[in-house]
Amino acid sequence: MSRQENPISHRPVVLVHGTRTSSAIWRPQAAALRAHGHPVVAVDLPGHGTRYDERFTLEGALATIDAAVRSCERPPLLVGLSLGGYASLAYAGRHGEQVAGVMLSGCSAEIKGKPVGLFRRVASRVTELLHVGGEGWHVVTDMLAALAGYSPLADLRRLTIPVRLVNGRYDPFRLDEWRYRRAVPLAQVTVVPHAGHDVNTRAPAAFTSALLDFLTDLRQSASAPAPHTA
């Protein structure tokens, strides 16, 4: 049975970070959300933050998101950046009924195919020979292995929940933004000027504003009267 909707209560928000970061990147957004009365759950994915010693897998990421979503009293807004965006989209594609909407940032690009496979092999070799990036760099190769062959467009097309894309103008991961728009014609798209991939930290005010606007839209949709049927 799905959880009860209460339009009066504040929508919970689950925040999912990107590669080689942690839940700490969401501090400005978490503070603003809590100031507006929204419960916040910012997770650490396997291999990151408090779970640094674990190895990253997509199934582990999905289980992490699922636990956070199920801890909320009502379906939350799911917000993902970069790796967290791909994982959030994969979760919504499987469990869309568990979330009220999904906000995706820094993940508007297809990641399957030969370029990803090549980058994975290069990253793995560099990790072994040079240890570039220090300890924990293995999470990059783990991430590429986990997402190899994953098509975000397939999950986008099956979504029936509200979707918002928020990307920095100079983010190379908005290469396929136009394809995302075609996959979800009703998706709202915000392009933040003067920002790149890490848009939530490079332009925190603009990102937070887009997030709060999306929550307002969800609240208005939840409180709107149901269509009258004869």
N, C-alpha and C positions, 0 to 999 in steps of 0.2 A: 504494500500500500504506500502511495506517495505521501510525503509530508504535507501537512496543511499549510495553505497560504494565508498569511495575515497581512493585508495591505498596510495596516497601521504600524507594524513593527518594522525595524530597520533591517535592510537586506544585509546578510553576512557577505564577506568577501574573502575568497581564498586566493593568495598570491603565490606564484610559482616563478622562481628566479631562472637565470640563464647559466650557461656553462662557466665553471671555475669562479662562481660567485657564491652567494648564500642568501638566506632570508634577510640578511642585514641590509641588502640593497633597497628594501622596501620601506625603510624607516620614515622617510618624508611622507610617503603615501599612507602608511599605517597610522601615523600621527594625525593626518588630516581626516582619514576615514573615521577614526575613533572620536575625533572632535565633533564629527557630524552624527555620531551615535551608531556607527556601523561596527558590528563585531568583525574582527580581523583574524585570519589564520594565515601566517606566512610560513611556508614549509621549507625544510632543507631536503633536497633530493639526495638520493644515494651518491656517495662520493664527494659531497659538498658540506661545508659548514660543520655542524655537530656530527655529521655522518661521513666525515672525511675518510675514514678507514674502510668504508664499504666500496664496492665496485658498482658503477652505474649500469643499470639495465633499464630498458623501457618498461618492462613489467614491474620492476621495483618502483619506478617513477609513477606509474599508474596506480599502484597500491598506495603510495604515499598520498597522492591526490585524493584517492577514494576515501582514505581514512580522514583526511581533512574535511572533505565535503560532508561525510556522514556525521562528523562531529558538530555540524551546524544545525540549529533548530529548524531552519527552513532552507530551501534550495538557495545556495549562494551564487553570487556572480564569481565566475572563475576567470582569473587574470593571469596570463602567462607571457613571459618575455623570452625571446630567442629559444633556447632549448626548452624552457618552461612553456613557451607558446606552442611548440610542436607537441609536447607531452599533454598540455591542456586540451589541444584540439583532438588528439587521439583519444583522450578520456571522454570528451564530449561526444565524439563519434560513437563511442560504445555505450555511454551512460547519459545521454542528453537529458533524460527525464529527471536526473538528479541535480541539475544546475539550472539557474534562471536565465543565464546568458553567458557568453564567453567573449572576453576582450583579449585580442591577440596583438602582440607587438614584436617587431624584429623577427618575424617568421613568415613573411609573405614571399616565400621562394620555394620552389620544388627542390628537394634535396636528394632525390634518387638519381642514379645514372653514373656514367663513367667519371665525371669530375669529382664526385664525392668519394668514389672508390679510390681514385688516384690520391686525393688529399689524405684519405685514411692511411694508405700505405706509406706516404711520405711522413705523416705525423708519427706513425708507429716507428719508422726507421730513425727519425730524428730523436724521438724519445729514448730509444735504445742506445744510440751512439753518443749523443751530445747532452742528453738530459736537459734540453731546452725547456725553460719554464719551471724548472725545479720539481720538487716532489709534488705528486698529484697531477702531473701533466697527462698521466695515463687516462684520466677521465675524458680527455678529448678523443682519444682513439676508442674508448668505450662508448662514448656518445655516437661517434660515427658508425661504429659497428651496430649499435642498437637501432639507429635510424636508417641504415642502409635499406633501400627499397621502399621506404615508407612514402606514401603519397598523401600529403595533406589535403589535396583537392578532393580525393575520394571521401574523406571525412567531412569536409566542408559541405559537399553536395547532399549529405544525408542529414544535416542539422535542420531542426525545426525550431530552434531557439534563437533569440536575438544575438547577432554577431556585430562586434565593432573591431575595426582594424585601426591601430594607432602606430604610425611609423615615423621615424625621423626622415627628413627629406633626403639626406645623404646616406641612408642605410643601404648597403649593397643587398641586404636580404629583403628588399621590396621589389626585386627584379620581376617577380611574377604577380605583383599586386593586381594588375589588370585581369589576370586569370582568376584570382580570388574573387574579384568583383563580379565576374561572369558566373562563378560557381554559386555565389550567394548575392543575387541582385539587390536584395533589401539590406545588405550589410552597410552600416555607416562607416565611412573612412575618414580618418583625421591624419593629415600629413603635417608634422611639426617642423616649421622652418628652422634652419641653422642647427639641426640636430642630426646625429648619426644613429648608429645601432643601439647604443645604450641610452635610449631616449628618456627613460624614467629618471636617470641620474643627470643627464646633460641638460634636460629641460624639465625639471621636476614640477614646476608650476603648471606648465602646459599639459603635461601628462596627467597630473592630479585633477586638473580641471576637466579633461576628457573623461576621466574615470567617474567623477562625481556627476557629470552630465548623463552618463550612461545609467548610473544608479537612479537618477531622477526619472529618466525615461522608463526604466523598469517599474518604478513605483507607480507612475501614472498608468502604465499598462495593467498593473495588478489591481489598481483601484477602479479602473474603468468598468462600468456596468456590462454584464454579459449581453450579447446581442439577443434581441427579442425574437422568439420564434413563434409562429402562429400555431 
